[in-house]
Amino acid sequence: MADIYERLVFDAPHQNEREILFSALNSYLGAVARIIPAGRAWVGGAFITRTEHVPGGLDVVLMPDDWGSLKRMTGPARDSLYGLVSLRGVIIGQPAMYLDQVQPVGGLLDGFLCFPGDEEIWAQTWSVHGTRGFPEVIW
């Protein structure tokens, strides 16, 4: 995380906005580690670009080491897991409403789960045609 901070916050345009996104990322990954014992996270989105444009958010794809433990989750642990991923087309029962999208950390980031075997698809999508990489965080 120190490398991400140095390269994408401290030494980048729009440092104040990037501080907020980095704090969201740090808190998010801390919450992830409490629910998913071990894994990797790839970080993408406008946050990892060093342009003069203000980054509007960041994307995180989670790759748990043990998918079996996720499948066995029930109750509060399972509820917490769903709170860590972006959800689309959400229907709320009380009060009744429909939301196009629900994102973790107040909408500052999008969280995704990478299913086993889909790593190459995510890598190709996020590498921007092989011209840009992306940070990886291991916990």
C-alpha positions in Angstrom: 0.0 0.0 0.0 2.9 2.3 0.6 3.9 2.1 -3.1 0.4 2.8 -4.2 0.3 5.9 -1.9 3.6 7.2 -3.1 2.9 6.8 -6.8 -0.8 7.5 -7.0 -1.4 10.0 -4.2 1.7 11.7 -2.9 3.4 12.2 -6.3 0.3 12.7 -8.5 -2.0 15.6 -9.5 -5.1 16.3 -7.4 -3.5 15.0 -4.2 -6.5 15.9 -1.9 -9.0 14.0 -4.0 -6.6 11.1 -4.3 -6.2 11.1 -0.5 -9.9 10.5 -0.1 -9.9 7.6 -2.6 -6.8 6.1 -1.0 -8.4 6.2 2.4 -11.5 4.5 0.9 -9.3 1.8 -0.6 -7.4 1.2 2.6 -10.6 0.9 4.7 -12.2 -1.3 2.1 -9.2 -3.7 1.9 -9.2 -3.8 5.8 -12.9 -4.8 5.8 -12.2 -7.4 3.0 -9.4 -9.0 5.1 -11.8 -9.4 8.0 -14.2 -11.4 5.9 -12.0 -13.1 3.3 -9.0 -14.7 5.1 -6.5 -14.4 2.2 -6.4 -13.3 -1.4 -5.3 -10.7 -3.9 -6.9 -7.4 -5.0 -6.2 -5.7 -8.3 -6.8 -1.9 -8.3 -8.0 -0.1 -11.4 -10.0 2.8 -12.6 -9.3 6.5 -12.9 -7.4 6.4 -9.6 -4.4 4.6 -11.2 -4.1 7.1 -14.1 -1.8 10.0 -13.7 -3.6 12.6 -15.7 -4.7 16.2 -15.1 -8.3 15.0 -14.7 -9.7 14.5 -11.2 -10.1 10.8 -10.5 -13.8 10.1 -9.8 -13.3 6.7 -8.2 -11.5 3.4 -8.3 -12.2 -0.2 -9.1 -11.1 -3.2 -7.0 -11.4 -6.8 -8.1 -11.0 -9.4 -5.4 -9.5 -12.8 -5.9 -10.0 -14.9 -2.8 -7.5 -17.8 -2.2 -10.3 -20.1 -0.9 -13.5 -20.0 -2.9 -15.0 -22.8 -0.8 -15.0 -20.6 2.3 -17.0 -17.9 0.5 -19.6 -20.5 -0.7 -20.0 -21.8 2.9 -20.6 -18.3 4.3 -24.0 -17.7 6.0 -25.6 -15.1 8.1 -23.7 -11.9 9.0 -20.6 -13.0 7.2 -22.4 -13.5 3.9 -24.3 -10.2 4.4 -21.0 -8.4 4.9 -19.5 -10.0 1.8 -22.4 -8.7 -0.3 -21.7 -5.3 1.2 -18.2 -5.3 -0.3 -19.2 -5.7 -3.9 -21.0 -3.4 -6.3 -24.6 -4.5 -6.8 -26.8 -3.6 -9.8 -30.6 -3.6 -10.0 -31.2 -3.6 -6.2 -34.8 -3.9 -5.0 -35.3 -2.8 -1.4 -38.4 -4.1 0.5 -38.8 -1.5 3.3 -39.2 1.3 2.3 -39.9 0.0 -1.2 -37.5 1.3 -3.8 -35.3 0.4 -6.7 -31.6 1.4 -7.0 -29.7 1.1 -10.2 -26.5 0.5 -8.4 -25.1 0.2 -4.8 -21.4 0.6 -4.3 -19.2 0.1 -1.3 -17.6 3.0 0.7 -20.3 5.4 -0.2 -19.8 5.0 -4.0 -16.1 5.9 -3.9 -15.2 2.5 -5.4 -16.6 -0.4 -7.3 -15.9 -3.8 -5.8 -16.0 -7.0 -7.9 -15.3 -10.7 -7.2 -13.2 -12.5 -9.8 -14.4 -16.1 -10.2 -11.7 -18.8 -10.5 -10.5 -19.0 -14.0 -11.6 -15.4 -15.0 -8.3 -13.8 -14.0 -7.1 -13.5 -17.6 -10.3 -11.7 -18.6 -9.8 -9.1 -15.8 -6.2 -8.7 -16.7 -6.9 -8.0 -20.3 -9.7 -5.6 -19.5 -7.7 -3.6 -17.0 -4.3 -3.6 -18.8 -5.8 -1.2 -21.5 -4.6 -3.2 -24.5 -1.3 -4.1 -22.9 -0.1 -0.5 -22.4 -0.8 0.0 -18.7 -0.6 -2.3 -15.7 -2.4 -2.1 -12.4 -1.4 -2.5 -8.7 -1.9 -5.7 -6.9 -2.4 -5.9 -3.1 -2.0 -9.3 -1.3 -3.4 -10.0 2.1 
